[in-house]
Every structure is written in C-alpha cells, then in structure tokens.
Amino acid sequence: MLSLKKCNFCGKEISLGSGTMHVKNDGSIFWFCSSKCRKNTLDLKRDYRKYKWSRKGKTES
C-alpha cells in the first residue's frame, strides 16, 4: 500500500504524484510539498520551528 509523505519543512501531507523528493549524497531523503519549503530548507538553511506558517513550528512552540 502506498503511503502519504509529510513535508520535511512544514509537515503538510503530500498527495501521491505531487511534491519533490531530494536525495543527498549521504542517502538521506527529503520530501517537500512546495518550492517555498524546499528553498527555505536547502538554499536558505532555515529552521522550521521559527516560522508560524509552518505546521511543525506551530505545534512545537
């Protein structure tokens, strides 16, 4: 059975056929729901806990 993935930045569930998978050289896999989440994580190296629009940030603070 196929499972839904969660965005590594905001925690939103990603439906099948959408989103982006990023694989690092060490084999770790990142799933992103949008380019906004991808850019904040990989390019800008931001912490999801500091942003209120991030679902993960809302629940942990």
C-alpha angles and dihedrals in degrees: 000000000000117000132210116249126222124227111252092220109038103016095234116150113251117217120224115278095024137081131045131274117209120191119196124211091257090059099255114142126216124192120202130188095202143008088253091064093042093052093046091052105037107024103031097028093219126170114241092214092069096059123079094201088063111091090213090052093052096051098045099047 
